[in-house]
Amino acid sequence: MKFEKSKQLWERASKTCPGGIHSNVRKAWQPHPMFYERGEGSHIWDVDGNEFIDYVLARGPLLLGHSPKPVLDAVKAQLDRGLMYAGQHELEIQASEKFCSLVPCAEMVRFSGSGSEATHAAMRLARAVTGRTKILRFEGHYHGWFDNQMWNFAPPLDKAGPREAPVPLPATAGQNPNEADHLVIRPWNDLTLVEEAFRQNPGQIAGVITEPVMCNTGGILPKPGFLEGLRDLCTAHGALLIFDEVITGFRVSLGGAQQYFRVTPDLATFAKGMAGGFPVSAIAGKRQYMQAFGDLTVTHAGTYNSSAPYMAATLAAMNMLSADDGALLKHAHDMGRQLMDGIREAGRRAGKDVHVRGVGTVFHVSFNDKEEIVDYRTSLGKDAAAYDRFWLALQDRGIRTVPGGLWFVSTAHTPQDVQQTLDAVAEAIKLV
Ligand SMILES: Cc1ncc(COP(=O)(O)O)c(C=O)c1O
């Protein structure tokens, strides 16, 4: 495949925009950041005319595929009536009511614009309602790019401290180092160490925040009993359990991972997947805590929160996903499971040590794992170079996936897409 126009545009972009990209994570593309001009359903076209089956899906938000018509129609209908009012409108009530009817922990909900904002609000709320300052979080989890969030996502092991009690490490230059005083870091999937952390920080932990599936590192599922154990420990120690469902929300099941695993957190955050690709996020949870936003003791604000077209998109997306008892999402899971099974089978046939972890709509592929991947440190045992080769070979065959191993599947993917993808996988895997 040729990417000449993309290259030229990227060079031009770099003159007026740092790195030629408007989000640092987009740098990961090879051979250089790409430029696209059209997306439709499960397919995307770049400026060089290359067509891809898209399993990046904007890194999650396009759960309904590119440009889902009912969502666009709802937005278009609203556009003529105004964009923002700095006041309330009925669509946001309808969206809140629908949201609360679908998400188990959601007795109340507040909308905002990005996942980082929502998780920021959740941690603030946990601190406010408990009167404590510390947040327990897990190595290898991503909760956003703000100063209090971007810790120990991908720490270098020579600086990360012991597995049992990793030292807080900021992920970027310029981050406020004082945040470290209020963080307790532990490996995921190890309840004993979480219990110990509560004992070592008596009456100090305001909340435990976790991705319920470790989508950002290895697609790792919780061990049986782990989420339930977190629930019990938080209850026993007076801390709030916060699920970061920015990826898993609406994607793992209609009610998120909390419904899938039947563990109800005190607070949960949502973003990608809830508004058909429009920038909407949510913090939801129990009334007794959420009410602190309502009585203004805890600030949650945002000029762009719940703007009318975005609420129209949110409501339309939730209506699509919940119609016919969630038929669209079931279809997406079905397509995803066929892909997961097909990739495993292709590995078996080609004699390659391939590992596929996750659920149908979001899963992770790796090669030559050194040991069972259950947390951040064990995830480092995968063969990243082998996956890079696979990833590039797939890109050359018109299959677009996230660099590093993550695959997102949408309701728009078809059995034909799956077949075409598995044909490409069968060829690409031989090059690993
Ligand atoms: C689990 C999780 N939480 C929070 C965020 C931050 O969301 P946003 O990029 O919308 O700020 C992300 C983004 O990838 C995420 O995956």
The ligand as an SDF file (V2000), in Angstrom:
LIG
                    3D

 16 16  0  0  0  0  0  0  0  0999 V2000
  -10.5320    3.3830   30.2830 C   0  0  0  0  0  0  0  0  0  0  0  0
  -10.3290    4.8100   29.8540 C   0  0  0  0  0  0  0  0  0  0  0  0
  -10.6070    5.7900   30.7230 N   0  0  0  0  0  0  0  0  0  0  0  0
  -10.4850    7.0930   30.3890 C   0  0  0  0  0  0  0  0  0  0  0  0
  -10.0510    7.4610   29.1380 C   0  0  0  0  0  0  0  0  0  0  0  0
   -9.9320    8.9090   28.7750 C   0  0  0  0  0  0  0  0  0  0  0  0
  -10.9270    9.2570   27.8810 O   0  0  0  0  0  0  0  0  0  0  0  0
  -10.7440   10.5050   26.8880 P   0  0  0  0  0  0  0  0  0  0  0  0
   -9.6650   10.1530   25.9160 O   0  0  0  0  0  0  0  0  0  0  0  0
  -12.0940   10.6560   26.2480 O   0  0  0  0  0  0  0  0  0  0  0  0
  -10.4000   11.6770   27.7370 O   0  0  0  0  0  0  0  0  0  0  0  0
   -9.7600    6.4780   28.1910 C   0  0  0  0  0  0  0  0  0  0  0  0
   -9.2960    6.8210   26.8380 C   0  0  0  0  0  0  0  0  0  0  0  0
   -8.8010    6.0200   26.0910 O   0  0  0  0  0  0  0  0  0  0  0  0
   -9.8930    5.1070   28.5610 C   0  0  0  0  0  0  0  0  0  0  0  0
   -9.6240    4.1190   27.7050 O   0  0  0  0  0  0  0  0  0  0  0  0
  1  2  1  0
  2  3  1  0
  2 15  2  0
  3  4  2  0
  4  5  1  0
  5  6  1  0
  5 12  2  0
  6  7  1  0
  7  8  1  0
  8  9  2  0
  8 10  1  0
  8 11  1  0
 12 13  1  0
 12 15  1  0
 13 14  2  0
 15 16  1  0
M  END
$$$$
